[in-house]
């Protein structure tokens, strides 16, 4: 049996809540080091999980010769960290949104050629989404003529959330990147490349109080509405927001000439041919509850992470340079082209902007 995959985690919050339980489930790995912006917090996390090295200097982790580096930090740090990890010879798994801009994404994608370099779009590992994609490929709905993809979080706490990087465009914040990138990636994964975008991005809460009590201007969107024009000619309507309490919805709806499929809350898939009743369409394997992995958080993002990381660890152990169905750095670049086009479109009053 091969030696366990040596993992270095850069980032602490999402890592402890989701990725460390996911890695424990995945098996065949050893977390050799953890880096966080707060050194004391990183050491506390490392003590709880038995991680030998904890630091606030992420470059120290690369000196440990990890096999896999997982980057889970604010977006403005992704580029230098992922680049250094690639230069160290490690495989890389980077959080989304991939980078601050297309230029950074293109450089990383070029450097990653022939290497295992992935984006953490874990929803591709949701058995229910895979079932929907399989049904589409089998022609369940026939010719597709309408797709709607929404992720609107019903979390009143976001209305009062203090100013931080999440609300700072210069640091890569915003609902479009944090949530919309997942939806955009799934659109491309299911339906193909996106040719152009028309978008309306808004910050409905224009100012927020920071940790020091100062009122700060919000520069990143909290709501994004996109019209995606695919190369195939299909048009997809996409909405995501974190400031609409009471209007919660997580919906993927696909209508075609022969039938309709509707995925609700990323776990409830129903469908029907035209003229027939809609009925349940369960995958062979149901999405597990995150509590089964020792996670406090619920929802599909948490539940899919262990399934995804298990296959990532296996790919690293085998020395693979790609993982079928996973989002690669090239996919991350394609997604960044869409996000950047959406921002330009919104700045131009919703004009049609090509994704090139």
HUNOR-V462485 format. One record per residue. N is the residue number from 1. RES is the residue in one small letter. OMEGA is omega in radians with two decimals (NA if undefined). Layout:
n=N res=RES omega=OMEGA
n=N res=RES omega=OMEGA
//
This chain:
n=1 res=x omega=-3.11
n=2 res=x omega=3.10
n=3 res=x omega=3.12
n=4 res=x omega=3.08
n=5 res=x omega=-3.12
n=6 res=x omega=-3.02
n=7 res=x omega=2.98
n=8 res=x omega=-3.13
n=9 res=x omega=3.05
n=10 res=x omega=-3.01
n=11 res=x omega=-2.98
n=12 res=x omega=-3.00
n=13 res=x omega=3.13
n=14 res=x omega=-3.12
n=15 res=x omega=-3.10
n=16 res=x omega=-3.07
n=17 res=x omega=-2.97
n=18 res=x omega=-2.95
n=19 res=x omega=3.09
n=20 res=x omega=3.02
n=21 res=x omega=3.13
n=22 res=x omega=3.12
n=23 res=x omega=3.07
n=24 res=x omega=3.09
n=25 res=x omega=-3.06
n=26 res=x omega=-3.13
n=27 res=x omega=3.11
n=28 res=x omega=3.08
n=29 res=x omega=3.09
n=30 res=x omega=3.08
n=31 res=x omega=-3.02
n=32 res=x omega=-3.13
n=33 res=x omega=-3.14
n=34 res=x omega=3.08
n=35 res=x omega=3.09
n=36 res=x omega=3.14
n=37 res=x omega=3.09
n=38 res=x omega=-3.06
n=39 res=x omega=-3.13
n=40 res=x omega=3.11
n=41 res=x omega=3.11
n=42 res=x omega=3.13
n=43 res=x omega=3.11
n=44 res=x omega=3.09
n=45 res=x omega=-3.14
n=46 res=x omega=3.12
n=47 res=x omega=-3.13
n=48 res=x omega=-3.03
n=49 res=x omega=3.10
n=50 res=x omega=-3.14
n=51 res=x omega=-2.99
n=52 res=x omega=-3.07
n=53 res=x omega=3.04
n=54 res=x omega=-3.03
n=55 res=x omega=2.97
n=56 res=x omega=3.09
n=57 res=x omega=-3.03
n=58 res=x omega=-3.13
n=59 res=x omega=3.12
n=60 res=x omega=-3.13
n=61 res=x omega=-3.12
n=62 res=x omega=3.09
n=63 res=x omega=3.12
n=64 res=x omega=-3.14
n=65 res=x omega=3.11
n=66 res=x omega=3.02
n=67 res=x omega=-3.10
n=68 res=x omega=3.04
n=69 res=x omega=3.09
n=70 res=x omega=-3.10
n=71 res=x omega=-3.12
n=72 res=x omega=-3.04
n=73 res=x omega=2.98
n=74 res=x omega=-2.93
n=75 res=x omega=-3.09
n=76 res=x omega=3.12
n=77 res=x omega=-3.06
n=78 res=x omega=-3.04
n=79 res=x omega=-3.12
n=80 res=x omega=-3.12
n=81 res=x omega=3.13
n=82 res=x omega=3.12
n=83 res=x omega=3.14
n=84 res=x omega=3.12
n=85 res=x omega=3.08
n=86 res=x omega=-3.13
n=87 res=x omega=3.12
n=88 res=x omega=-3.13
n=89 res=x omega=-3.11
n=90 res=x omega=2.87
n=91 res=x omega=-3.04
n=92 res=x omega=2.93
n=93 res=x omega=-3.06
n=94 res=x omega=3.05
n=95 res=x omega=3.07
n=96 res=x omega=-0.21
n=97 res=x omega=-2.91
n=98 res=x omega=-3.06
n=99 res=x omega=3.10
n=100 res=x omega=-3.04
n=101 res=x omega=-3.10
n=102 res=x omega=-3.11
n=103 res=x omega=3.11
n=104 res=x omega=-3.12
n=105 res=x omega=3.14
n=106 res=x omega=3.13
n=107 res=x omega=3.13
n=108 res=x omega=3.13
n=109 res=x omega=3.11
n=110 res=x omega=3.14
n=111 res=x omega=-3.07
n=112 res=x omega=-3.13
n=113 res=x omega=-3.13
n=114 res=x omega=-3.11
n=115 res=x omega=3.03
n=116 res=x omega=-3.10
n=117 res=x omega=-2.93
n=118 res=x omega=3.03
n=119 res=x omega=-3.08
n=120 res=x omega=3.00
n=121 res=x omega=-2.99
n=122 res=x omega=3.14
n=123 res=x omega=3.04
n=124 res=x omega=-3.14
n=125 res=x omega=3.08
n=126 res=x omega=-3.12
n=127 res=x omega=-3.11
n=128 res=x omega=3.05
n=129 res=x omega=3.11
n=130 res=x omega=3.08
n=131 res=x omega=3.11
n=132 res=x omega=-3.14
n=133 res=x omega=3.11
n=134 res=x omega=3.13
n=135 res=x omega=3.08
n=136 res=x omega=-3.12
n=137 res=x omega=3.09
n=138 res=x omega=3.09
n=139 res=x omega=-3.08
n=140 res=x omega=-3.12
n=141 res=x omega=-3.07
n=142 res=x omega=3.11
n=143 res=x omega=-3.10
n=144 res=x omega=3.08
n=145 res=x omega=3.09
n=146 res=x omega=3.02
n=147 res=x omega=3.07
n=148 res=x omega=-3.14
n=149 res=x omega=-3.08
n=150 res=x omega=2.95
n=151 res=x omega=-3.12
n=152 res=x omega=-3.05
n=153 res=x omega=3.09
n=154 res=x omega=-3.11
n=155 res=x omega=-3.10
n=156 res=x omega=-3.13
n=157 res=x omega=3.14
n=158 res=x omega=3.13
n=159 res=x omega=-3.10
n=160 res=x omega=-3.07
n=161 res=x omega=-3.11
n=162 res=x omega=3.08
n=163 res=x omega=3.08
n=164 res=x omega=-3.08
n=165 res=x omega=-3.09
n=166 res=x omega=-3.10
n=167 res=x omega=-3.08
n=168 res=x omega=-3.09
n=169 res=x omega=-3.12
n=170 res=x omega=3.14
n=171 res=x omega=3.08
n=172 res=x omega=-3.13
n=173 res=x omega=3.07
n=174 res=x omega=-3.14
n=175 res=x omega=-3.13
n=176 res=x omega=3.14
n=177 res=x omega=-3.03
n=178 res=x omega=-3.10
n=179 res=x omega=-3.10
n=180 res=x omega=3.13
n=181 res=x omega=3.09
n=182 res=x omega=-3.11
n=183 res=x omega=3.12
n=184 res=x omega=3.12
n=185 res=x omega=-3.13
n=186 res=x omega=3.07
n=187 res=x omega=-3.13
n=188 res=x omega=3.14
n=189 res=x omega=-3.08
n=190 res=x omega=-2.93
n=191 res=x omega=3.10
n=192 res=x omega=-3.03
n=193 res=x omega=3.11
n=194 res=x omega=-3.06
n=195 res=x omega=-3.05
n=196 res=x omega=-3.07
n=197 res=x omega=2.85
n=198 res=x omega=-2.98
n=199 res=x omega=2.98
n=200 res=x omega=3.11
n=201 res=x omega=-3.08
n=202 res=x omega=2.95
n=203 res=x omega=-3.06
n=204 res=x omega=2.99
n=205 res=x omega=-2.94
n=206 res=x omega=3.13
n=207 res=x omega=3.13
n=208 res=x omega=3.12
n=209 res=x omega=3.14
n=210 res=x omega=-3.06
n=211 res=x omega=3.14
n=212 res=x omega=3.12
n=213 res=x omega=3.13
n=214 res=x omega=3.11
n=215 res=x omega=-3.05
n=216 res=x omega=3.05
n=217 res=x omega=3.06
n=218 res=x omega=-3.11
n=219 res=x omega=3.13
n=220 res=x omega=-3.09
n=221 res=x omega=2.94
n=222 res=x omega=3.11
n=223 res=x omega=3.12
n=224 res=x omega=3.07
n=225 res=x omega=-3.03
n=226 res=x omega=2.92
n=227 res=x omega=-3.08
n=228 res=x omega=3.11
n=229 res=x omega=-3.09
n=230 res=x omega=3.10
n=231 res=x omega=3.12
n=232 res=x omega=-3.06
n=233 res=x omega=3.11
n=234 res=x omega=3.09
n=235 res=x omega=-3.14
n=236 res=x omega=3.04
n=237 res=x omega=-3.04
n=238 res=x omega=3.11
n=239 res=x omega=3.01
n=240 res=x omega=-3.10
n=241 res=x omega=3.05
n=242 res=x omega=-3.07
n=243 res=x omega=3.11
n=244 res=x omega=3.11
n=245 res=x omega=-3.12
n=246 res=x omega=3.14
n=247 res=x omega=-3.06
n=248 res=x omega=2.99
n=249 res=x omega=3.02
n=250 res=x omega=-2.92
n=251 res=x omega=2.92
n=252 res=x omega=-3.07
n=253 res=x omega=-3.12
n=254 res=x omega=3.13
n=255 res=x omega=3.14
n=256 res=x omega=-3.09
n=257 res=x omega=-3.06
n=258 res=x omega=-3.07
n=259 res=x omega=-3.08
n=260 res=x omega=3.01
n=261 res=x omega=3.14
n=262 res=x omega=3.11
n=263 res=x omega=-3.09
n=264 res=x omega=3.12
n=265 res=x omega=3.10
n=266 res=x omega=3.14
n=267 res=x omega=-3.05
n=268 res=x omega=-3.09
n=269 res=x omega=3.06
n=270 res=x omega=3.12
n=271 res=x omega=3.10
n=272 res=x omega=3.01
n=273 res=x omega=3.12
n=274 res=x omega=-3.09
n=275 res=x omega=3.11
n=276 res=x omega=3.07
n=277 res=x omega=3.01
n=278 res=x omega=-3.11
n=279 res=x omega=-3.11
n=280 res=x omega=3.14
n=281 res=x omega=-3.07
n=282 res=x omega=3.02
n=283 res=x omega=3.11
n=284 res=x omega=3.12
n=285 res=x omega=3.14
n=286 res=x omega=3.09
n=287 res=x omega=-3.10
n=288 res=x omega=3.04
n=289 res=x omega=-3.12
n=290 res=x omega=3.13
n=291 res=x omega=3.10
n=292 res=x omega=3.13
n=293 res=x omega=-3.14
n=294 res=x omega=-3.14
n=295 res=x omega=3.08
n=296 res=x omega=-3.12
n=297 res=x omega=3.07
n=298 res=x omega=3.04
n=299 res=x omega=-3.02
n=300 res=x omega=-3.13
n=301 res=x omega=3.13
n=302 res=x omega=-3.07
n=303 res=x omega=-3.11
n=304 res=x omega=-3.04
n=305 res=x omega=3.12
n=306 res=x omega=3.13
n=307 res=x omega=-3.14
n=308 res=x omega=-3.07
n=309 res=x omega=3.07
n=310 res=x omega=3.13
n=311 res=x omega=3.07
n=312 res=x omega=3.13
n=313 res=x omega=3.12
n=314 res=x omega=3.14
n=315 res=x omega=3.11
n=316 res=x omega=-3.13
n=317 res=x omega=-3.13
n=318 res=x omega=-3.08
n=319 res=x omega=-3.12
n=320 res=x omega=3.10
n=321 res=x omega=3.03
n=322 res=x omega=3.08
n=323 res=x omega=-3.11
n=324 res=x omega=3.14
n=325 res=x omega=3.13
n=326 res=x omega=3.09
n=327 res=x omega=3.13
n=328 res=x omega=3.06
n=329 res=x omega=3.06
n=330 res=x omega=3.06
n=331 res=x omega=3.08
n=332 res=x omega=3.08
n=333 res=x omega=3.12
n=334 res=x omega=3.11
n=335 res=x omega=3.13
n=336 res=x omega=3.09
n=337 res=x omega=3.12
n=338 res=x omega=-3.13
n=339 res=x omega=-3.14
n=340 res=x omega=3.08
n=341 res=x omega=3.12
n=342 res=x omega=3.13
n=343 res=x omega=3.10
n=344 res=x omega=3.13
n=345 res=x omega=-3.13
n=346 res=x omega=3.12
n=347 res=x omega=-3.14
n=348 res=x omega=3.07
n=349 res=x omega=3.10
n=350 res=x omega=3.12
n=351 res=x omega=3.07
n=352 res=x omega=-3.11
n=353 res=x omega=3.09
n=354 res=x omega=3.11
n=355 res=x omega=-3.11
n=356 res=x omega=NA
//
